Amino acid sequence: MSASGIATSADFTASYSLVSGFDVNDEWATLVGNILGAIVGFWVSRNWVFKANETQSLTWQGIKYALVATGNSAMNVAGVALLTSWVTWNYLSVRVVVGVVVFVVYSYGLNQWFVFKNKSYEKVSL
């Protein structure tokens, strides 16, 4: 399983469980899932994908990652709210569509070039 798959699994498992098992609002569940996925994603990305645990301080990487993750969460929550108002798909389908778009357009590139920037790492395909 890829690093993004691990983080996404944590995110989607938490958010889907909150929506389906605890009847939590879609947007709140998305936010909680994003937070959990971000924590998992930071650790996996820092240590495995970008092998950036020696390049910068943990604190500085954490701050930059938190900035990217905040934008990621805002786009995911807004995307879920917007798409669920337009379509009658189930929550998981909406989350997948929104999550893929946000990941491809925003998250991966910013994490690679802004957060875990290191000229010596090997480019890893997700």
N, C-alpha and C positions, 0 to 999 in steps of 0.2 A: 504494500500500500504506500502511496506517495505521501510526502509530508503534508501537502494540501488536503489530501484525502483523510489523513488522521485528524487534522484540525477541523475539517468540515464535518467529519463524523461526530466529533464531540459537540460541535455547534448544532447540527441538525438533530442529533439524538436529544439534546437538552430542550431545544425549542419545540420539537414535535411532541415530546413527552409532556411539556407544559400545556400545549394546546389541546392535545387529545386526552391526556390523562387527568389534567387538573383544571381544564377549561379556562386557561389563562388567555387573555387578549392576544391576538396575533402579533401586534407590534411589541408588546412587552416580552413575549416569548422569544421573538426574534432578537431583541436587545440582549436578553440573558444568554441566549445561545451564542450570540456574537462575542460577548465578553468571555465566555468559557472557551470558545474556539480561538480567540485571540491569545489567551494565556497559553494554550497548548501550541498554537501556531508559532508564537514567539520562541518558545523553547526548542521546538523541532527545527525551525528555520535557522536559528542562531547556531545550533549545534550540529545539524545534519545537512540541510539543504545548502546553505551558503558558507558553512564552516567558518563562521565569523566570530567565534568565541575568543579569538586572540587579537582581533583587529581594533576593537574599540572597547571602551569601558561598558560594562553591563548597564550602568545607569544611563549613559548617553544613548545607547541603542534602545533601551526601554522607553525613554522619552520619545525618541523618533518613532518607534513602533506604536506607541500609544497615540501619537498624532495621526498616523496612517489608519490605525484601527478605529479611531473616533470617526474619521471620514467614512470608513468602510461601514461602520454600524449605522451612521446617519443615512447613507445611501441604501443600505439593506432595509432598514425600518421604513424609510420613505417609499422605497420601491414596493415593499409588501403592502403598505397602506394604499398606495396608488393602484397597484395591479388588482388587489382584492376588491377595489371599488369598481373596476371595469369588467372583471371576469368572474365567473362562478366556479373557478377551479378550486380543488381542495388546497389546504394550506401547504402541504408538502410540495405540490407542483409549483405553486407560486414561489416558494422559498428557493427551489432549484433554479428556476428561470432567473430570478433576481440575483441569486448568489453567483451563478455562472457569469452573468453580465458584469457584475461589480468586480469579480475576481479578474476577469480577462481585461477589462477596460482600466481598472484602477489599482487593485491591491498588489498583484504580483510585481508589476513594473516598479511601483514605488518602494516596495520592500527590497527589491534587488538593487536599485540604484540609489536610494536615499537612506534606508535603514541599515542594510548589511553591506554597504559599499566597501569592496575590497578588491583591488586589482589582481590579487594572487589566487582568488578562489576559482575553481573550475565551474563553468556554467553548467548547472544541473537542470535537466528538463523535467518539468512536472507533467 
